[in-house]
Amino acid sequence: MLIDNLSFPSHTISKPNYIRILFLVVLFMAFLYKFSFALGGEGISANYTFLLFPLGYILLYGKVRIPNDYFWGIMLIYLLVLIISTLYQFWYLDQLPRRIISFVIFMTMFSFLFIKIDQEMELSFKLAVIVISVLLSLNTLKFYMDVGGAALGFAAKDAVGGQRFGFVYVFALWITLFQNWKGVWNLLKYVCIFIILLGILLTFSRSGIVATLVSMMLFGIVTFYKLVKRGVVSGIIRWIFAALGCILVLVILSFIFPQIFEFFDERLFSFFAEGGVEKMDLENSEGSEGYRIYMLKMILEFVSRNPLTGAGYLGVWIMFEDQSGSAHNQYTDILFRTGILGMATYIYILVKLSVFLYKKDLGLFWGFVGMLIYGMFHETFKESHGGFIFAFLIGMLGQNKILNPIFDENTSKINRI
């Protein structure tokens, strides 16, 4: 069975419940599916069905896991941001319902702290990320071919491309790379890698390419340093062949889809050529790079007037008459919504989570690094599917024994994790 051929860095599943794992994979894939609606000129990511999972778990098992004081302190900080901003930003009183809704959505990242995340859930989560990325990549490929394929030229970016799911592809790529599948399933692993890479390319998003390449470069540097330090010659040779394998896959893809590579060569890699950077019109707020610089200035100016709370969970749309706009950056979006205090807390969470994942699961860690890089150019965890990933990972962090002493579960139906 496939489950028997999957392994974990520090533990394995004994006597896996295949039916439960299959059910969880399908359920988690539903949570990862993206759909949105327009509200006030702003696209709102709407699939927050993952909140039903902790609720259903609690009702089914009759147990609630109470987070450690460490997490209660963090949640209290974000509650204070809401209270303080509501009290003094009286000019946004008419936006109070939307402020509260935004706060509730923001706090969903802590929702999985209240349940036990077991090994089968972790496995199901990773499989769900891989499977939905493969399926959506294939669906995008089909759509790309149906609407004209290579004949679209650079117009494929608007007809087919999109950046809202690209960071999940990057996350899935790293998870797949670190899967220790055996036998015939190992061939399936490389097929999945090939398809997910194609999915990243078909987003026609430079962010996905940059996140993939930079995270791979960082991984190569760290891995090579560790192997050299340990003097593991066989390991160095193995990773060299792995790097050559990745290059070979890209070469094959470039022959099959030359127009896609021409697009990224023109829109991304040419910037690194002589004089290429001069093509970036940073003063034009209508352009991609110029708009991001413009929004960064607007956000910093707003936060300088509201340093403690920012906009109190309201989005950047409040700065414009037509109530539309996007930060196009996960971190400046958080800074705008929660101020310096909330941003500092958010960075603290990211650092803690990164250290935890590095020790627990390198596939999740490097995938997380890829998403963090992606977040420099687009919102990631703000999206509902990104919110599910972030909430699940924070739930895993919440069960770290170092942070959370485990009490005897037989003493009470409410257990501290």
Secondary structure, DSSP 8 states (H G I E B T S, - for coil): -TGGG---SS---SS--HHHHHHHHHHHHHHH---EEEETTEEEE---GGGHHHHHHHHHH--EEE--HHHHHHHHHHHHHHHHHHHH-GGGGGGHHHHHHHHHHHGGGGGGGGS---HHHHHHHHHHHHHHHHHHHHHHHHHHHHTTGGGGGGGHHHHT--STTHHHHHHHHHHHHT----THHHHHHHHHHHHHHHHHHHTT-HHHHHHHHHHHHHHHHHHHHHHHHHT-HHHHHHHHHHHHHHHHHHHHHHHH-HHHHHHHHHHTGGGGSTTGGGG--TT-TTSHHHHHHHHHHHHHHHHHHSTTTTTTT--GGGGSTT-----SSHHHHHHHHHHHHHHHHHHHHHHHHHHHHHHH-HHHHHHHHHHHHHTTTS--TTSHHHHHHHHHHHHHHHT-TTTS----TTS-SEEE-
